[in-house]
Amino acid sequence: MRVSLKDVAAHAGVSIKTVSNVVNNYQHVTPAMRERVQRSIDALGYRPNLAARHLRKGRTGIIALALPELGNPYFAELAAAVIDSAAEHDYIVLLDHTGGRREQEMLVSQGFRARVIDGLILSPIELEAKDFRDRAEHVPLVLLGERDYDLPYDHIAIDNVAAARAAVSHLVSLGRRKVAFIGARRGRSQPAQLRVQGWREELTAAGLPSDEGLVAATDGWGHADGAAAMAHILDGGERPDAVFAYNDPMAIGAMRVLHERGLRVPEDIAVVGFDDVLEGRFSAVTLTSVSPDKAAIGRLAVESVLARLHDAAPEPHRIWADYRLVERESTLGRPSGTGGAGA
């Protein structure tokens, strides 16, 4: 049987309003009264009806999260971060998979779920700024990812150029002089362009050539794409001594090809990925990777949506999340006498 506020009030010997004040964490309740009511809540196993609470405020208690590729481990981990952060505010998350398709991104951004959500967090791939300017829906929108939009929406991102430069700088500091890049996207992809830009800028700063023959473009960003790109570069006859991959799945696919070709990682070719997904920490050679602060990205996105809902937000702006380079065996080698996964 469901325990009601009335049951808790009767057990504690107080009014229903007092119980409601405690449940809603109103500040004017005395510590003694809060403790008294809490004891009754614990004894009866009362659980607040969050849906009813949101509806009383004219809310649904649901935030939509639209991502391009739920099968990509980075987006899976990012979704978990958003869900965890939303739960701290008594919100649940509705996941939408856009597949990076423009028509699906348009459908989501234009509010086809507007009646059932309080806000939308969207990671767009194909939408242009003009698509958002035509948006008639007033549900709060927060953007994720590295596409540069000059729009009146909060936008959570990391500095892709600086992060790519950090990855290449690490390789150069280890004495690598022929650094390949795999994952330049055929067609539009601002994140890929930014990472190529960082790769090129850091090589130039180090006085090294940015050999376009060591850049492999792909149609996708999965393991197979990384493997094919690595094979393409090796078959071109100019072997690199390091590889910077667009993301971790591509880096892992590249390492598989290097193993099949009898090349050692990192002794012959060092490898750096991007996104620091769990798989890279447990690969046979643990993967050095740029690690975006996914927990912070999820928290900032949720907080931005809720601030818009409560009219407590500043002017829309870009919010930079942090990142760090996590160095592991794919560039440093395996310490003698040790084993196991990296940090």
Secondary structure, 3 states (H helix, E strand, C coil): CCCCHHHHHHHHCCCHHHHHHHHCCCCCCCHHHHHHHHHHHHHHCCCCCHHHHHHHCCCCCEEEEEECCCCCHHHHHHHHHHHHHHHHCCCEEEEEECCCCHHHHHHHHCCCCHHHCCEEEECCCCCCHHHHHCCCCCCCEEEECCCCCCCCCEEEECCHHHHHHHHHHHHHHCCCCCEEEEEEECCCCHHHHHHHHHHHHHHHHCCCCCCHHHEEEECCCCHHHHHHHHHHHHHCCCCCCEEEECCHHHHHHHHHHHHHCCCCCCCCCEEEEECCCHHHHCCCCCCEEEEECHHHHHHHHHHHHHHHHCCCCCCCCEEECCEEEECCHHHHCCCCCCCCCCC
